[in-house]
């Protein structure tokens, strides 16, 4: 929901189109910049550690959104942290899926898994619109925080292969 609605929150704070682009892009930048490091860390430290680390960073950033009630550098920091957490989580979880998928069906399994994540975009906007209209953005932040904590708890059940300890140049 944050991919789709945070720009409206920024508008409400009085952000210009350029500022909205900067704030929204900071999350994507954080996610992209961290991925090469995460790719090696997944093999060195383990998938679950990176998944936990990513979810915890997203929980911290989600809590940070409650403090971002005016335009400031803090929004950039929270958005970057959110992106770094997302980059860690998504890389780790897709690696778990790839590890567990049978070699002969790996592409299909990864595709279906990716589709399951993207399918939330069919429902989430309606839910977010309802929350924003009736309860406001702070409630949307709380809703996101609750789901991230639930994700952290549920991720404990993930089974993973041991870290390979591979080193990449």
RAVEN-V635723 format. One line per field, one symbol per residue. phi: phi as a letter, one per 20 degrees, with the letter a starting at -180 (. if undefined). burial: I if it has 16 or more other ideal C-beta (glycine too) atoms within 10 Angstrom, else O. A space follows every 50 residues. Layout:
BEGIN
phi: ???
burial: ???
END
This chain:
BEGIN
phi: .ffecfffffgfenffgffffffffffffgfffegfffgffgfedoffgf fggfffffffffffffeedbfafffffffffffffffffffffffffffe ffgfcgffffffffffffffffdgffffgffffecnffffffffffffff ffffffffdbffgfmfddf
burial: IIOOIIIOIIOOIOIOOOOIOIIIOIIOIIIOOIOOOIIOIIIOOIIIII IIIIIOIIIOIIOIIOOIOOOOOOIIOIIIIIIIIIIIIIIIIIIIIOOO IOOOOOOOOOOOIOOOOOOOOOOOOOOIOOIIOOOOIOOIIIIIIOOIOO IIOOIOOOOIOOIOOOOOO
END
